[in-house]
Amino acid sequence: MKIWGGENIEISLRIWRCGGSLLIVPCSRVGHVYRRKSPHSVPGGFLGQLEIEGESTLGAVQGFWFDEYYDFYSYMNPKNVELGDLSSRLKLKQGCHDMDWYLSTVYPDSPLPIKCKYIGQ
């Protein structure tokens, strides 16, 4: 993943679909600090990359984890960048539940249509 934009969705889908776990530490505090200037260099400039990489990172997460529902996602979000070759990441999904399992077991109230994977005329 480059910059940010989708890592929260990816880690959630990995945990649910692949049998992981998330530890909650009630006494902990988490914060996010936005800096005026990035401590890291980013090819093409930070703000320009945010717009490009944020879209492509989120698109890659959806394309990789949404399985056959990616067509529905890309219809609803047509601005996403091409996914490219995700074959090197396929080992992550071995032994994981598919998206149908996730939608029916974990998120049955999902706005994603379970019975129709395409909408329109």
N, C-alpha and C positions, 0 to 999 in steps of 0.2 A: 504494500500500500504506500502510496505517495501522499504527502501532506496529511490530510484527513478527509473524512467524508464517507462513512460507511463502516468503520471498524467496530462501532457499537452494535450494528446490525449483524455483522459477520460473527463476532464473538458470541452473541446471543444464539444465532442459528447453529453454530458449532456446538455449543453447550447442550442445547435441547436435542438436536438431531443425532449427535454422536455420543451421547451418554456422559457428558462432562458434568462438572459441578462448579458452582460459584459460591465462594465463602463470603459470608456477611459478618463483618466485625462491627457490632453495634457502637462501640466506643470510638471508632475511627472517624476522622474528618477528611474529606477529599475536596480539593479546590482546583480551579483551573485559572492560571495566570495568563492573561493576554499581554504580550509585550508590545512596545512601540516598534521594535525592530526584532526580527527573527535572529536567534543566535546561530542559525544554520544558513548556509548559502543554498539557494534554490535556482537551478538553471532557468533562465527566462524571467527571473524576478518573482518574488513571493506572491504578490497579489495576482499577477497573471496566471501563475501556476495553480493558485487556489481555485480559480474559476474552472480551469481546464481539468485539473486532477481531481477536484472534488466531484465533478460529474462523472469522470471515467472511473474513479475508485468506487463510487456508489453503484454505477452501472456494472462494474466487474463483480462486485459482491452479489448483486441481484442475479446477474447472468450465471454465476457459478452455483449459487445456492437455491435459486428459485426453480431450477429444473425446467419442466415443461411450462411453467407459469411465467417464464421470462418473456414470452411473446406478449402476454397480457401486460406485464410491467412496461415493456418497451413501447407498447401502444399508448399507455397512459403517460409515459415520460419520453417523448420522441427526441429530446435534445441530447440524450446520452451518446457518448463516444463509442466507437466499435470496441468490442471486448478484446480482440486479439486472441492469441493462443493461450488458453488456460490449462493445457494438458499437463503441464508440470505440477499443477496443484491437485490433480485428480486423486492422488493418494490420500488427501485429507478426507475425501468422502467415502472411502472404502469402509464398509461396516456401519455406515450411518443410515439413519432412516431417511426416506425420501420426503419431498415437500408435501405430498398427499397425507402422509402420516402426521407431519407437523400440523397441517391445517385442520385435520380431523381430531387429533388428540390434544395438542397443546393450545391451539388457537381456533376453536370451532366457530367463534363469532367474527372471524376474519372478514374484512371487506372483499378479499379476493373471492371470486366465484369458484366454488368447488366443482359444480357440475358443468359450467360453461367456461371454457378457457379463452374464448374470444368474444368480443362484443362489437357491435356496429351494424352497418347495413350491408 
